[in-house]
Amino acid sequence: MAPTAPTVRLLHGADMPRLGLGTWPMDDAEAERVVAEAIGLGYRLVDTAENYRNERGVGLGLKASGVAREDLFVTTKFNREWHGVELAAEAAERRLDLLGLDYLDLLLIHWPNPQHGKYTEAWQGLVRLLESGRVKAIGTSNFKPAHLDRIIDATGVVPDVNQIQLSPYTTRDASREHGDAKGIVTQSWSPIGGEGGEVRKDPLVVALAEKYGKTPVQIVLRWHLELGLAVAVKSANTERLEQNLDVFGFELDPADIDALTALDRGEAAAADSDRFGH
């Protein structure tokens, strides 16, 4: 069995595994099966969202795993219709009901939706949830530095996590540096370049996989870890689930880390959260 991922201590005291299972775009049935299997293989972090429409299946998979609730770390996210102080509390209760849980380890605002103009109120709602104990850690997803500064200035409370699209093709340097300076853990989504997984086909990644005797995906996941990032990676295949978690027993040479980072295609290659969101 692959080892359980090491954890990182978040600002508000929770310990979050540095690598976990992403569940987009699984349906309920697939999520139930894969979540239970992944936990059996050693995964302890499971990431879902309202918009994935699979929270019920994720919850069933958590239960089917037989692993104690306190040994699991469950993340979910809510959409813009819940951007309000009281609305965020209602969103949390709906997530808990679907997942069949008494508390959430991490709840995120999925997108800032600045044109909607309510993400600060949503953050105020999350701060209340943190104080109530229904949520152990609170954070954001797809927030740019300016979005983060606005909610921190409004509340004095810094997010535990900012989950953003990040891979060697979208290295998001400004966001990473801003998060590091604030003590926010940056967690990567689409870490190997999305459904097409084009990053893993890059000639450099393929060459490094041969050099280290690893799969291309293992090379890319190790790059995320070497940069100090957390990562959520999706697979429904048993062999790949095992491989994705087995990335803690080797290190990349600094020159190879730099070469992978140099593949960056700029901020324009990532989804623009000033324009896109749900």
Secondary structure, 3 states (H helix, E strand, C coil): CCCCCCEEECCCCCEEECEEEECCCCCHHHHHHHHHHHHHHCCCEEECCHHHCCHHHHHHHHHHHCCCHHHCEEEEEECHHHCCHHHHHHHHHHHHHHHCCCCECEEEECCCCCCCCCHHHHHHHHHHHHHHCCECCEEEECCCHHHHHHHHHHHCCCCCEEEEECECCECCHHHHHHHHHHCCEEEEECCCCCCCCHHHHCHHHHHHHHHHCCCHHHHHHHHHHHCCCEEEECCCCHHHHHHHHCCCCCCCCHHHHHHHHCCCCCHHHCCCCCCCCC
